[in-house]
Amino acid sequence: MLKLPVPPFARSPKADSISLLDLFSGAGGLTHGFYSASPRFYTERAVEMDPAAAASYAATFGPKVYSGSIQDWLQSETTPKWTL
């Protein structure tokens, strides 16, 4: 069985995590900036229309990126629940 490498910036949510939604995510610059600022930040979902950019995001941060338009994402998935 092929074992895939763990993405270098993959994170799991913790009790004190601050959740992010990265729209127009590209290759993940915004997520990287938040992750560099604090280990508390956690991206729940990212959405990117360009397949190459979405693949780059997934290779870096894990499979939390939806490759397609925001409209398609909203129609195909339930948005993450947020607490304030």
C-alpha positions as CSV (number, residue, x, y, z in Angstrom):
1,M,0.0,0.0,0.0
2,L,1.3,3.4,-0.9
3,K,1.8,5.6,2.1
4,L,1.3,9.3,1.3
5,P,3.5,11.8,3.1
6,V,2.0,14.1,5.7
7,P,1.6,17.6,4.4
8,P,4.2,19.9,6.1
9,F,1.7,22.2,7.6
10,A,-1.2,19.8,8.3
11,R,-3.0,20.7,11.6
12,S,-5.7,19.1,13.7
13,P,-8.2,21.3,15.6
14,K,-7.8,21.6,19.3
15,A,-10.1,22.9,22.1
16,D,-8.6,26.4,21.9
17,S,-8.3,26.6,18.1
18,I,-9.4,29.7,16.2
19,S,-11.2,28.4,13.0
20,L,-10.6,29.9,9.6
21,L,-12.4,29.7,6.3
22,D,-10.0,30.4,3.4
23,L,-11.9,31.5,0.3
24,F,-10.0,32.2,-2.9
25,S,-7.3,30.3,-1.2
26,G,-4.8,30.0,-4.0
27,A,-1.8,28.0,-2.9
28,G,-2.4,28.9,0.8
29,G,-0.7,32.2,1.5
30,L,-3.4,33.4,3.9
31,T,-3.5,30.1,5.8
32,H,0.3,30.1,6.0
33,G,0.3,33.6,7.4
34,F,-2.2,32.7,10.1
35,Y,-0.3,29.4,10.9
36,S,2.9,31.4,11.2
37,A,1.2,33.9,13.6
38,S,0.0,31.3,16.1
39,P,-0.5,27.5,16.5
40,R,-4.1,28.2,17.6
41,F,-5.2,29.0,14.0
42,Y,-6.9,26.1,12.2
43,T,-8.3,26.2,8.7
44,E,-11.7,24.3,8.6
45,R,-12.0,24.5,4.8
46,A,-10.4,26.3,1.9
47,V,-12.0,26.8,-1.5
48,E,-10.0,27.4,-4.7
49,M,-11.3,27.4,-8.3
50,D,-7.9,26.8,-10.0
51,P,-7.0,23.0,-9.9
52,A,-3.3,23.6,-9.9
53,A,-3.5,26.0,-7.0
54,A,-5.8,23.7,-5.1
55,A,-3.4,20.8,-5.6
56,S,-0.6,22.9,-4.2
57,Y,-2.7,23.9,-1.2
58,A,-3.6,20.3,-0.5
59,A,0.1,19.2,-0.7
60,T,1.0,21.8,1.9
61,F,-2.0,21.9,4.2
62,G,-3.8,18.6,3.6
63,P,-7.0,17.7,1.9
64,K,-9.2,20.5,3.3
65,V,-9.4,22.4,0.1
66,Y,-12.4,22.2,-2.2
67,S,-11.3,22.5,-5.9
68,G,-14.1,24.4,-7.6
69,S,-16.1,27.6,-7.4
70,I,-17.6,28.9,-4.2
71,Q,-21.1,28.5,-5.6
72,D,-20.5,24.8,-6.4
73,W,-19.0,24.3,-2.9
74,L,-22.0,26.0,-1.2
75,Q,-24.3,23.7,-3.2
76,S,-22.4,20.5,-2.6
77,E,-21.4,20.8,1.1
78,T,-22.7,22.1,4.4
79,T,-20.7,25.1,5.5
80,P,-18.7,24.7,8.8
81,K,-20.5,25.6,12.0
82,W,-19.0,28.6,13.8
83,T,-19.1,29.7,17.4
84,L,-18.4,33.2,18.6
